[in-house]
Amino acid sequence: MRNRTFAVVTFAIAIALIAATRLITNDYVFSAAYTVLQFIVLATAWNILGGYTGYVNFGSAAFFAVGAYTTVFLNKSLHLPLPALIATGTIVAGLLGLGVGYLTLRMRGVYFAIATLALAVVLFTFVVNWDYVGGARGAYILQPREVPFGFPRYVHLLYATMVLMAAFALVVARAIERSFIGRGLAAIRDDEVAAECAGVPTLRLKLFSATVSGALMGMAGTTLPLYLSYVEPTAAFNLSYAVNSIAMPLIGGMMTWLGPLIGAVLLGTVQQVVQVTVSSEWNLFIVGVLLVAFVTLAPNGIMGWVDAWRRSRSHRP
Amino acid sequence: MAAEPQSQAMSEPLLKVTGVTKRFGGFTALEQVDLSVARGERLGLIGPNGSGKSTLVNCISGTLRNEEGSIRFAGHDLGREPPHRRVRLGLARSFQIPKPFGSMSVLDNLRIPLLYAARKHGKLGPGQIVDEAMNVLRQVGLQDKAHAMSGGLTQVDMRKLELARAVAARPALLISDEAMAGLSASEVDDMLALLLTLKERGVAVIMIEHVMRAVMKFSDRIAVLVAGRKIADGDPQSIVNNAEVVTAYLGE
């Protein structure tokens, strides 16, 4: 499918999803769907740097929180409308991504992963001590009373926004994957020195990948304060964002845009169900068990497993 | 597969390495090495293990930075140029230990240099890229494995792929780093045949090899490195008869 066709189809599905949920009146459905969609964006974004390029980022929560806190800051200082909040948060997180991209000059593998984890801790500490955005106490953000586009409640608007963000993230990820940039990133993942010696401008591509990945993660965080009406550092920097953005692509498959989508829908839904039927404390435990199971049984994720199955069928006479 | 445009200055050799020195801590891997290669010339580079052959290749291709000396290629000072820029200028190399892009098929491995390096010589359409990749694969005898995953190839096929990927970059100078180690006699002949066809297209080749039969058959000229110094440089016959080379390389 051509990129443009894929974009049209994806956004058509997104609009259908938005329209269909207008028939549903239960608010819980929206908040559950919002959470799963948010993970689709995070997993898809993480996969651009982690899956396509091979640089494991443990600091997804930092990018997500940068998006969220950009909203808190701008909402307090300038009272900007929602689209401006989203755009600014995305750009700020993208710049952070660019900075992280420069880390790849000197670090790879475990060292890079630890550096991104450290980045999250540093930013967390910074926000905790920044009084203007609420510090450790957190900050209240009031949802605007008037809801545009005839949505019955503000949470409906946020849900619709998240649907569009997920569609956007998927279109971007797929376009990158299928372009010559995607092939260059795959070459970097497989062997960076060989890639450079085959003419791939590795630094430039890594910076691009880290910037786009960071920007999309930040974009997912920009609506969090409005969604929760209250945001505090432990919520925005929550470990579950970092763990899930790695676990979902790993479970779904890291080679294509479809893997993170499948992983996020599967793991996100399981977590929502567990949260309601068992308890929210069990969430990360479930993620952990699934992660161990997949790493040992299907290291290339669901998509890798499907590919292997398809290949074995096509080779049969 | 055109070489660099002929309009470039012919007075200067294609590659000119002058006084290159490379140290690793207190160890001097290369000391004041001079080397030049003319357009279309075939140079054999020999020396015992640890003599600095691969280090020299790494300095020329840019994966290592030499502390002293200059490297000029096709009229450009390579000084601080990153490796990908050197490939685009027409300086391609293969690796002694094969480095395939393991998650890609053999064909997709060749797409990378065709997309990123050969573009310099005019943009290629998607169909042309596949044609050209298949062309190169036929030359190394990998055409039947074009759609196999490169990570699962045998060592021999990985070496062929390594060379094919360097050829696909459409180089004016190709550095082949021990492409023939561990190959059978007939496979060595296949590889030699491929390298000799490059000559017809005016591609210069530096061949680093321990298989003396191949080096002697292939080279217009041979340079000998011993302990980071070039001790001899001349036509194959004079090298074989050089007493210093015989002592250093073949033993007393």
Interface residues (C-beta under 8 A of the other chain):
Chain A: F180 R183 G184 A186 A187 R189 D190 D191 V193 A194 A195 E196 C197 A198 G199 V200 P201 T202 L203 M255
Chain B: S61 T63 P82 P83 H84 V87 R88 A92 R93 F95 K99 P100 F101 G102 S103 M104 D108 R111 I112 P113 L115 Y116 A117 A118 R165 A169
